[in-house]
Amino acid sequence: MLAVTQAGKRLVAVGERGVAILSDDAGRSWRQAKSVPVSTTLTAVGFSDSQNGIAVGHGGVILVTRNRGESWQLAADGRKLASLAQSAAQSRQMAGDRAAAALLKESALLMQDGPDKPLLDLVILGPQRAAVVGAYNLFFETTDGGVTWTSALDRLDNPKSQHLYAIRAHGPVWMIAGEQGLLLRSTDAGRSFQVLTSPYEGSWFTLAVTPEGGWVVAGLRGNAYFSQDAGSSWHKLAGAPPVSFVSALALPDGSVVLANQAGELFTARNGSSLQAMDLPTLSPLSQVAVMAGGDVVTVGMGGTSRLEAKKP
């Protein structure tokens, strides 16, 4: 299993072979969703409310649900996304845009390669708006709850088409983290992006933003950094072994939980040093969810696990 999120009081997790599973008892038991129209790996899932959600995965698939994850419908795949990118580039060329040539070349490669590129993350931006990112600069958004999608590749300064691994938003500030230290920021709700100076040249795999607007970016070899000014400056979160972080989750109290590939969990608050959580080491993790009472639900190579919070 690769991703988990909350849909109201329900947990929804997705993973390899198009599997989607549901839990209505905080991760104690799980059952499969009734209908998933694909058998490709699903990499990320999010809900705008208890009913409406989006999942993305390999082959550029985008799935939507209107019934808490019980059944899913295919909204787009790699072929459709490539066609959208090509149409957007052609429109810009007809309007005399000088940047259209590069976009046409990029979209032509997408059309030629077919649906072989994965979407890797998504951000829910409200009841109707969401954005998805993926390998080779894939970036698309919806403003109607996932029914239709538009290409946003032209908004990114990513000439090498580096992979985009994570996207998060806090008000009008959006941030995308990717391959080889790539950090992109928008301060106008996703209409345009600028490249940020990265504190590390290795790949970033995860992002989190606290309710107060504190940003955490983490990735290769246990590198994790915190910013209080939306990425204009960063300071390192010390205390982790040189094992790649793959997940970061901001909690309502302002703390952030990070998970690494060794099955270890760490917490940090307001840029403090990372503290290892007093929990048993698990198999390699992909993502975590934290319940209202503090219990932790994890997904990863070993499936799902539920760890009870230690009582004082």
Short mmCIF file of the C-alpha atoms (twelve columns), coordinates in Angstrom:
data_MODEL
# 
_entry.id   MODEL 
# 
loop_
_atom_site.group_PDB 
_atom_site.id 
_atom_site.type_symbol 
_atom_site.label_atom_id 
_atom_site.label_alt_id 
_atom_site.label_comp_id 
_atom_site.label_asym_id 
_atom_site.label_seq_id 
_atom_site.Cartn_x 
_atom_site.Cartn_y 
_atom_site.Cartn_z 
_atom_site.pdbx_PDB_model_num 
ATOM 1   C CA . MET A 1   0.000   0.000  0.000   1 
ATOM 2   C CA . LEU A 2   1.353   3.410  -0.973  1 
ATOM 3   C CA . ALA A 3   -0.984  6.094  0.381   1 
ATOM 4   C CA . VAL A 4   -3.621  6.621  3.067   1 
ATOM 5   C CA . THR A 5   -5.948  9.486  3.922   1 
ATOM 6   C CA . GLN A 6   -9.053  10.251 5.952   1 
ATOM 7   C CA . ALA A 7   -12.498 10.705 4.408   1 
ATOM 8   C CA . GLY A 8   -14.432 11.962 7.397   1 
ATOM 9   C CA . LYS A 9   -14.122 9.163  9.956   1 
ATOM 10  C CA . ARG A 10  -13.201 6.619  7.287   1 
ATOM 11  C CA . LEU A 11  -9.654  5.704  6.258   1 
ATOM 12  C CA . VAL A 12  -8.994  5.102  2.566   1 
ATOM 13  C CA . ALA A 13  -5.733  3.531  1.373   1 
ATOM 14  C CA . VAL A 14  -4.504  2.743  -2.125  1 
ATOM 15  C CA . GLY A 15  -1.588  0.824  -3.572  1 
ATOM 16  C CA . GLU A 16  -0.295  -1.694 -6.053  1 
ATOM 17  C CA . ARG A 17  -2.493  -3.351 -8.711  1 
ATOM 18  C CA . GLY A 18  -5.221  -0.747 -8.316  1 
ATOM 19  C CA . VAL A 19  -6.111  -1.903 -4.819  1 
ATOM 20  C CA . ALA A 20  -8.208  0.477  -2.692  1 
ATOM 21  C CA . ILE A 21  -9.142  -0.506 0.843   1 
ATOM 22  C CA . LEU A 22  -11.386 1.076  3.463   1 
ATOM 23  C CA . SER A 23  -11.499 1.124  7.267   1 
ATOM 24  C CA . ASP A 24  -14.331 2.415  9.436   1 
ATOM 25  C CA . ASP A 25  -12.698 1.561  12.769  1 
ATOM 26  C CA . ALA A 26  -9.499  3.657  12.690  1 
ATOM 27  C CA . GLY A 27  -7.423  1.025  10.928  1 
ATOM 28  C CA . ARG A 28  -8.291  -1.997 13.073  1 
ATOM 29  C CA . SER A 29  -9.896  -3.798 10.138  1 
ATOM 30  C CA . TRP A 30  -10.019 -3.229 6.388   1 
ATOM 31  C CA . ARG A 31  -12.051 -4.291 3.374   1 
ATOM 32  C CA . GLN A 32  -11.627 -3.713 -0.326  1 
ATOM 33  C CA . ALA A 33  -13.548 -1.060 -2.213  1 
ATOM 34  C CA . LYS A 34  -16.429 -2.445 -4.251  1 
ATOM 35  C CA . SER A 35  -15.271 -1.128 -7.620  1 
ATOM 36  C CA . VAL A 36  -11.930 0.174  -8.980  1 
ATOM 37  C CA . PRO A 37  -11.684 0.393  -12.789 1 
ATOM 38  C CA . VAL A 38  -7.897  -0.045 -13.104 1 
ATOM 39  C CA . SER A 39  -5.264  -2.577 -12.082 1 
ATOM 40  C CA . THR A 40  -2.313  -0.173 -12.214 1 
ATOM 41  C CA . THR A 41  -0.461  1.017  -9.114  1 
ATOM 42  C CA . LEU A 42  -2.151  3.889  -7.276  1 
ATOM 43  C CA . THR A 43  0.259   6.311  -5.610  1 
ATOM 44  C CA . ALA A 44  -1.760  9.052  -3.874  1 
ATOM 45  C CA . VAL A 45  -5.281  9.723  -2.610  1 
ATOM 46  C CA . GLY A 46  -7.084  12.714 -1.103  1 
ATOM 47  C CA . PHE A 47  -10.604 13.821 -0.176  1 
ATOM 48  C CA . SER A 48  -12.218 17.251 -0.206  1 
ATOM 49  C CA . ASP A 49  -14.901 16.052 2.240   1 
ATOM 50  C CA . SER A 50  -16.209 12.761 3.581   1 
ATOM 51  C CA . GLN A 51  -17.720 11.763 0.213   1 
ATOM 52  C CA . ASN A 52  -15.623 13.132 -2.640  1 
ATOM 53  C CA . GLY A 53  -12.094 11.992 -3.373  1 
ATOM 54  C CA . ILE A 54  -9.412  11.660 -6.041  1 
ATOM 55  C CA . ALA A 55  -6.713  9.022  -6.493  1 
ATOM 56  C CA . VAL A 56  -3.838  8.999  -8.990  1 
ATOM 57  C CA . GLY A 57  -1.302  6.478  -10.157 1 
ATOM 58  C CA . HIS A 58  0.776   4.855  -12.849 1 
ATOM 59  C CA . GLY A 59  -0.192  5.255  -16.467 1 
ATOM 60  C CA . GLY A 60  -1.361  8.776  -15.658 1 
ATOM 61  C CA . VAL A 61  -4.630  7.446  -14.245 1 
ATOM 62  C CA . ILE A 62  -6.895  9.770  -12.299 1 
ATOM 63  C CA . LEU A 63  -9.827  8.239  -10.426 1 
ATOM 64  C CA . VAL A 64  -12.708 9.984  -8.670  1 
ATOM 65  C CA . THR A 65  -15.166 8.763  -6.047  1 
ATOM 66  C CA . ARG A 66  -18.422 10.307 -4.823  1 
ATOM 67  C CA . ASN A 67  -19.273 7.730  -2.163  1 
ATOM 68  C CA . ARG A 68  -16.416 7.666  0.369   1 
ATOM 69  C CA . GLY A 69  -14.219 5.411  -1.743  1 
ATOM 70  C CA . GLU A 70  -16.716 2.588  -2.173  1 
ATOM 71  C CA . SER A 71  -16.534 2.868  -5.974  1 
ATOM 72  C CA . TRP A 72  -14.245 4.788  -8.313  1 
ATOM 73  C CA . GLN A 73  -14.559 6.105  -11.864 1 
ATOM 74  C CA . LEU A 74  -11.783 6.756  -14.372 1 
ATOM 75  C CA . ALA A 75  -11.566 10.504 -15.093 1 
ATOM 76  C CA . ALA A 76  -8.329  10.522 -17.121 1 
ATOM 77  C CA . ASP A 77  -5.336  8.440  -18.119 1 
ATOM 78  C CA . GLY A 78  -1.953  9.075  -19.695 1 
ATOM 79  C CA . ARG A 79  -3.286  9.237  -23.241 1 
ATOM 80  C CA . LYS A 80  -5.905  11.805 -22.319 1 
ATOM 81  C CA . LEU A 81  -3.421  13.894 -20.337 1 
ATOM 82  C CA . ALA A 82  -0.967  13.892 -23.242 1 
ATOM 83  C CA . SER A 83  -3.745  15.036 -25.573 1 
ATOM 84  C CA . LEU A 84  -4.664  17.826 -23.150 1 
ATOM 85  C CA . ALA A 85  -1.039  18.967 -23.010 1 
ATOM 86  C CA . GLN A 86  -0.777  18.956 -26.801 1 
ATOM 87  C CA . SER A 87  -4.009  20.916 -27.251 1 
ATOM 88  C CA . ALA A 88  -2.863  23.518 -24.731 1 
ATOM 89  C CA . ALA A 89  0.483   23.914 -26.519 1 
ATOM 90  C CA . GLN A 90  -1.209  24.236 -29.911 1 
ATOM 91  C CA . SER A 91  -3.523  26.938 -28.577 1 
ATOM 92  C CA . ARG A 92  -0.549  28.903 -27.316 1 
ATOM 93  C CA . GLN A 93  1.219   28.518 -30.646 1 
ATOM 94  C CA . MET A 94  -1.809  29.872 -32.496 1 
ATOM 95  C CA . ALA A 95  -1.825  32.841 -30.116 1 
ATOM 96  C CA . GLY A 96  1.784   33.619 -31.072 1 
ATOM 97  C CA . ASP A 97  3.342   32.544 -27.764 1 
ATOM 98  C CA . ARG A 98  7.122   32.141 -28.159 1 
ATOM 99  C CA . ALA A 99  7.217   29.499 -25.439 1 
ATOM 100 C CA . ALA A 100 4.827   27.264 -27.358 1 
ATOM 101 C CA . ALA A 101 7.593   25.490 -29.321 1 
ATOM 102 C CA . ALA A 102 9.085   23.919 -26.196 1 
ATOM 103 C CA . LEU A 103 5.640   22.944 -24.945 1 
ATOM 104 C CA . LEU A 104 4.770   21.372 -28.296 1 
ATOM 105 C CA . LYS A 105 7.958   19.316 -28.165 1 
ATOM 106 C CA . GLU A 106 7.213   18.199 -24.613 1 
ATOM 107 C CA . SER A 107 3.624   17.257 -25.413 1 
ATOM 108 C CA . ALA A 108 4.701   15.436 -28.586 1 
ATOM 109 C CA . LEU A 109 6.981   13.235 -26.487 1 
ATOM 110 C CA . LEU A 110 4.084   12.491 -24.158 1 
ATOM 111 C CA . MET A 111 1.931   11.482 -27.135 1 
ATOM 112 C CA . GLN A 112 4.730   9.371  -28.620 1 
ATOM 113 C CA . ASP A 113 5.619   7.544  -25.411 1 
ATOM 114 C CA . GLY A 114 2.055   6.631  -24.537 1 
ATOM 115 C CA . PRO A 115 0.643   6.260  -21.020 1 
ATOM 116 C CA . ASP A 116 3.857   5.123  -19.350 1 
ATOM 117 C CA . LYS A 117 4.413   7.978  -16.883 1 
ATOM 118 C CA . PRO A 118 3.106   7.906  -13.314 1 
ATOM 119 C CA . LEU A 119 1.322   10.592 -11.406 1 
ATOM 120 C CA . LEU A 120 2.895   10.719 -7.950  1 
ATOM 121 C CA . ASP A 121 1.002   13.182 -5.757  1 
ATOM 122 C CA . LEU A 122 -2.028  15.429 -5.528  1 
ATOM 123 C CA . VAL A 123 -3.325  18.326 -3.481  1 
ATOM 124 C CA . ILE A 124 -6.975  19.014 -2.729  1 
ATOM 125 C CA . LEU A 125 -7.624  22.760 -2.897  1 
ATOM 126 C CA . GLY A 126 -11.322 22.915 -2.080  1 
ATOM 127 C CA . PRO A 127 -14.610 21.261 -3.003  1 
ATOM 128 C CA . GLN A 128 -13.963 21.603 -6.746  1 
ATOM 129 C CA . ARG A 129 -10.266 22.339 -7.262  1 
ATOM 130 C CA . ALA A 130 -7.322  19.942 -7.130  1 
ATOM 131 C CA . ALA A 131 -3.919  19.562 -8.787  1 
ATOM 132 C CA . VAL A 132 -1.803  16.503 -9.590  1 
ATOM 133 C CA . VAL A 133 1.916   16.122 -10.339 1 
ATOM 134 C CA . GLY A 134 4.125   13.321 -11.560 1 
ATOM 135 C CA . ALA A 135 7.148   12.115 -13.448 1 
ATOM 136 C CA . TYR A 136 8.662   14.159 -16.271 1 
ATOM 137 C CA . ASN A 137 7.007   17.451 -15.272 1 
ATOM 138 C CA . LEU A 138 3.411   16.192 -15.351 1 
ATOM 139 C CA . PHE A 139 1.149   18.871 -13.848 1 
ATOM 140 C CA . PHE A 140 -2.629  19.064 -14.329 1 
ATOM 141 C CA . GLU A 141 -5.521  20.620 -12.457 1 
ATOM 142 C CA . THR A 142 -9.291  20.422 -12.160 1 
ATOM 143 C CA . THR A 143 -11.812 23.073 -11.167 1 
ATOM 144 C CA . ASP A 144 -14.904 20.856 -11.278 1 
ATOM 145 C CA . GLY A 145 -14.121 18.175 -8.732  1 
ATOM 146 C CA . GLY A 146 -12.154 15.946 -11.093 1 
ATOM 147 C CA . VAL A 147 -14.633 15.650 -13.961 1 
ATOM 148 C CA . THR A 148 -12.377 17.514 -16.412 1 
ATOM 149 C CA . TRP A 149 -8.674  18.357 -16.295 1 
ATOM 150 C CA . THR A 150 -6.443  20.991 -17.878 1 
ATOM 151 C CA . SER A 151 -2.714  21.018 -18.560 1 
ATOM 152 C CA . ALA A 152 -0.571  23.259 -16.362 1 
ATOM 153 C CA . LEU A 153 2.858   22.167 -17.627 1 
ATOM 154 C CA . ASP A 154 3.487   25.624 -19.062 1 
ATOM 155 C CA . ARG A 155 3.475   27.232 -15.606 1 
ATOM 156 C CA . LEU A 156 6.619   25.447 -14.414 1 
ATOM 157 C CA . ASP A 157 10.245  26.442 -14.934 1 
ATOM 158 C CA . ASN A 158 11.472  22.868 -15.305 1 
ATOM 159 C CA . PRO A 159 13.377  22.679 -18.631 1 
ATOM 160 C CA . LYS A 160 14.874  19.255 -17.847 1 
ATOM 161 C CA . SER A 161 11.395  17.825 -17.129 1 
ATOM 162 C CA . GLN A 162 12.548  16.580 -13.745 1 
ATOM 163 C CA . HIS A 163 10.172  14.392 -11.779 1 
ATOM 164 C CA . LEU A 164 7.692   16.142 -9.480  1 
ATOM 165 C CA . TYR A 165 7.219   14.083 -6.323  1 
ATOM 166 C CA . ALA A 166 5.082   16.226 -4.003  1 
ATOM 167 C CA . ILE A 167 2.716   19.195 -4.008  1 
ATOM 168 C CA . ARG A 168 1.106   21.086 -1.102  1 
ATOM 169 C CA . ALA A 169 -0.678  24.411 -0.627  1 
ATOM 170 C CA . HIS A 170 -1.334  26.926 2.138   1 
ATOM 171 C CA . GLY A 171 -3.705  29.636 0.999   1 
ATOM 172 C CA . PRO A 172 -2.321  31.242 -2.173  1 
ATOM 173 C CA . VAL A 173 1.113   29.681 -1.617  1 
ATOM 174 C CA . TRP A 174 1.693   26.408 -3.448  1 
ATOM 175 C CA . MET A 175 4.912   24.429 -3.431  1 
ATOM 176 C CA . ILE A 176 6.153   21.549 -5.572  1 
ATOM 177 C CA . ALA A 177 9.163   19.408 -4.647  1 
ATOM 178 C CA . GLY A 178 10.993  17.134 -7.027  1 
ATOM 179 C CA . GLU A 179 14.055  15.509 -8.434  1 
ATOM 180 C CA . GLN A 180 17.610  16.760 -7.808  1 
ATOM 181 C CA . GLY A 181 16.611  19.435 -5.310  1 
ATOM 182 C CA . LEU A 182 13.906  21.010 -7.456  1 
ATOM 183 C CA . LEU A 183 11.652  23.361 -5.493  1 
ATOM 184 C CA . LEU A 184 8.964   25.463 -7.170  1 
ATOM 185 C CA . ARG A 185 6.718   28.016 -5.453  1 
ATOM 186 C CA . SER A 186 3.591   29.873 -6.475  1 
ATOM 187 C CA . THR A 187 2.296   32.844 -4.507  1 
ATOM 188 C CA . ASP A 188 -0.756  33.389 -6.730  1 
ATOM 189 C CA . ALA A 189 -2.679  30.141 -6.116  1 
ATOM 190 C CA . GLY A 190 -0.966  28.152 -8.837  1 
ATOM 191 C CA . ARG A 191 -1.178  30.593 -11.744 1 
ATOM 192 C CA . SER A 192 2.613   30.975 -11.980 1 
ATOM 193 C CA . PHE A 193 5.662   29.384 -10.330 1 
ATOM 194 C CA . GLN A 194 9.234   30.403 -9.584  1 
ATOM 195 C CA . VAL A 195 12.259  28.231 -8.828  1 
ATOM 196 C CA . LEU A 196 13.434  28.410 -5.219  1 
ATOM 197 C CA . THR A 197 17.015  28.066 -4.023  1 
ATOM 198 C CA . SER A 198 17.149  24.548 -2.623  1 
ATOM 199 C CA . PRO A 199 19.092  23.799 0.561   1 
ATOM 200 C CA . TYR A 200 20.003  20.334 -0.782  1 
ATOM 201 C CA . GLU A 201 20.859  19.035 -4.250  1 
ATOM 202 C CA . GLY A 202 19.358  15.588 -3.762  1 
ATOM 203 C CA . SER A 203 15.777  14.653 -4.569  1 
ATOM 204 C CA . TRP A 204 12.856  15.715 -2.394  1 
ATOM 205 C CA . PHE A 205 10.130  13.099 -1.969  1 
ATOM 206 C CA . THR A 206 7.671   14.762 0.394   1 
ATOM 207 C CA . LEU A 207 6.260   18.080 1.594   1 
ATOM 208 C CA . ALA A 208 4.114   19.211 4.504   1 
ATOM 209 C CA . VAL A 209 2.741   22.575 5.595   1 
ATOM 210 C CA . THR A 210 1.394   23.287 9.076   1 
ATOM 211 C CA . PRO A 211 -1.803  25.236 9.764   1 
ATOM 212 C CA . GLU A 212 0.367   28.256 10.651  1 
ATOM 213 C CA . GLY A 213 2.265   28.099 7.355   1 
ATOM 214 C CA . GLY A 214 5.458   26.348 8.428   1 
ATOM 215 C CA . TRP A 215 6.844   24.282 5.555   1 
ATOM 216 C CA . VAL A 216 8.793   21.009 5.783   1 
ATOM 217 C CA . VAL A 217 10.528  19.407 2.800   1 
ATOM 218 C CA . ALA A 218 12.282  16.041 3.107   1 
ATOM 219 C CA . GLY A 219 13.892  13.424 0.929   1 
ATOM 220 C CA . LEU A 220 17.075  11.517 0.210   1 
ATOM 221 C CA . ARG A 221 19.420  10.363 2.958   1 
ATOM 222 C CA . GLY A 222 17.347  11.723 5.829   1 
ATOM 223 C CA . ASN A 223 17.529  15.322 4.699   1 
ATOM 224 C CA . ALA A 224 14.679  17.430 6.082   1 
ATOM 225 C CA . TYR A 225 14.390  21.214 6.234   1 
ATOM 226 C CA . PHE A 226 11.964  23.716 7.750   1 
ATOM 227 C CA . SER A 227 10.925  27.158 6.501   1 
ATOM 228 C CA . GLN A 228 8.888   29.866 8.207   1 
ATOM 229 C CA . ASP A 229 8.877   32.135 5.151   1 
ATOM 230 C CA . ALA A 230 7.350   29.884 2.481   1 
ATOM 231 C CA . GLY A 231 10.671  28.589 1.202   1 
ATOM 232 C CA . SER A 232 12.672  31.811 0.960   1 
ATOM 233 C CA . SER A 233 15.050  30.385 3.577   1 
ATOM 234 C CA . TRP A 234 15.452  26.977 5.180   1 
ATOM 235 C CA . HIS A 235 17.130  25.406 8.188   1 
ATOM 236 C CA . LYS A 236 17.946  21.743 8.609   1 
ATOM 237 C CA . LEU A 237 15.994  19.449 10.920  1 
ATOM 238 C CA . ALA A 238 18.701  17.411 12.613  1 
ATOM 239 C CA . GLY A 239 18.311  14.063 14.300  1 
ATOM 240 C CA . ALA A 240 17.564  11.583 11.509  1 
ATOM 241 C CA . PRO A 241 19.725  8.728  10.184  1 
ATOM 242 C CA . PRO A 242 20.804  8.852  6.507   1 
ATOM 243 C CA . VAL A 243 17.663  7.026  5.348   1 
ATOM 244 C CA . SER A 244 15.341  8.619  2.812   1 
ATOM 245 C CA . PHE A 245 12.142  10.241 4.019   1 
ATOM 246 C CA . VAL A 246 9.092   9.321  1.950   1 
ATOM 247 C CA . SER A 247 6.193   10.905 3.849   1 
ATOM 248 C CA . ALA A 248 5.502   14.042 5.882   1 
ATOM 249 C CA . LEU A 249 2.180   14.784 7.569   1 
ATOM 250 C CA . ALA A 250 1.287   18.069 9.261   1 
ATOM 251 C CA . LEU A 251 -0.995  17.739 12.289  1 
ATOM 252 C CA . PRO A 252 -3.527  20.272 13.609  1 
ATOM 253 C CA . ASP A 253 -1.280  21.106 16.598  1 
ATOM 254 C CA . GLY A 254 1.488   22.348 14.282  1 
ATOM 255 C CA . SER A 255 3.757   19.329 14.554  1 
ATOM 256 C CA . VAL A 256 4.884   17.242 11.591  1 
ATOM 257 C CA . VAL A 257 5.269   13.448 11.453  1 
ATOM 258 C CA . LEU A 258 7.883   12.097 9.023   1 
ATOM 259 C CA . ALA A 259 8.308   8.491  7.907   1 
ATOM 260 C CA . ASN A 260 11.382  6.952  6.298   1 
ATOM 261 C CA . GLN A 261 12.178  3.887  4.234   1 
ATOM 262 C CA . ALA A 262 13.511  2.052  7.276   1 
ATOM 263 C CA . GLY A 263 10.055  2.059  8.893   1 
ATOM 264 C CA . GLU A 264 10.941  4.762  11.444  1 
ATOM 265 C CA . LEU A 265 8.723   7.691  12.471  1 
ATOM 266 C CA . PHE A 266 9.933   11.107 13.650  1 
ATOM 267 C CA . THR A 267 8.221   14.280 14.829  1 
ATOM 268 C CA . ALA A 268 9.225   17.928 14.764  1 
ATOM 269 C CA . ARG A 269 7.514   21.140 15.805  1 
ATOM 270 C CA . ASN A 270 8.257   24.680 14.594  1 
ATOM 271 C CA . GLY A 271 11.603  23.703 13.168  1 
ATOM 272 C CA . SER A 272 12.877  21.802 16.221  1 
ATOM 273 C CA . SER A 273 15.180  18.814 15.909  1 
ATOM 274 C CA . LEU A 274 13.592  15.557 14.832  1 
ATOM 275 C CA . GLN A 275 12.554  13.251 17.637  1 
ATOM 276 C CA . ALA A 276 12.133  9.523  17.054  1 
ATOM 277 C CA . MET A 277 8.657   8.354  18.033  1 
ATOM 278 C CA . ASP A 278 8.537   5.639  20.680  1 
ATOM 279 C CA . LEU A 279 7.057   3.046  18.365  1 
ATOM 280 C CA . PRO A 280 8.265   -0.320 17.061  1 
ATOM 281 C CA . THR A 281 10.217  -0.222 13.822  1 
ATOM 282 C CA . LEU A 282 8.049   -1.288 10.910  1 
ATOM 283 C CA . SER A 283 8.664   -2.575 7.411   1 
ATOM 284 C CA . PRO A 284 9.475   0.171  4.861   1 
ATOM 285 C CA . LEU A 285 6.771   2.841  5.002   1 
ATOM 286 C CA . SER A 286 5.013   4.878  2.335   1 
ATOM 287 C CA . GLN A 287 2.654   7.123  4.321   1 
ATOM 288 C CA . VAL A 288 1.023   7.648  7.713   1 
ATOM 289 C CA . ALA A 289 -2.246  8.907  9.138   1 
ATOM 290 C CA . VAL A 290 -2.703  10.045 12.736  1 
ATOM 291 C CA . MET A 291 -6.075  9.535  14.415  1 
ATOM 292 C CA . ALA A 292 -7.749  12.049 16.729  1 
ATOM 293 C CA . GLY A 293 -6.584  10.177 19.839  1 
ATOM 294 C CA . GLY A 294 -2.989  9.984  18.638  1 
ATOM 295 C CA . ASP A 295 -3.020  6.440  17.301  1 
ATOM 296 C CA . VAL A 296 -0.922  6.035  14.147  1 
ATOM 297 C CA . VAL A 297 -1.975  4.134  11.034  1 
ATOM 298 C CA . THR A 298 0.780   3.355  8.537   1 
ATOM 299 C CA . VAL A 299 0.854   1.911  5.036   1 
ATOM 300 C CA . GLY A 300 3.825   0.503  3.217   1 
ATOM 301 C CA . MET A 301 5.535   -2.606 1.979   1 
ATOM 302 C CA . GLY A 302 3.985   -4.647 4.769   1 
ATOM 303 C CA . GLY A 303 0.435   -3.483 4.061   1 
ATOM 304 C CA . THR A 304 -1.217  -1.563 6.897   1 
ATOM 305 C CA . SER A 305 -0.396  -1.261 10.597  1 
ATOM 306 C CA . ARG A 306 -2.118  0.451  13.497  1 
ATOM 307 C CA . LEU A 307 -0.022  1.611  16.444  1 
ATOM 308 C CA . GLU A 308 -1.707  2.763  19.631  1 
ATOM 309 C CA . ALA A 309 -0.523  5.988  21.199  1 
ATOM 310 C CA . LYS A 310 1.324   5.488  24.471  1 
ATOM 311 C CA . LYS A 311 -0.722  6.791  27.379  1 
ATOM 312 C CA . PRO A 312 1.030   9.089  29.901  1 
# 
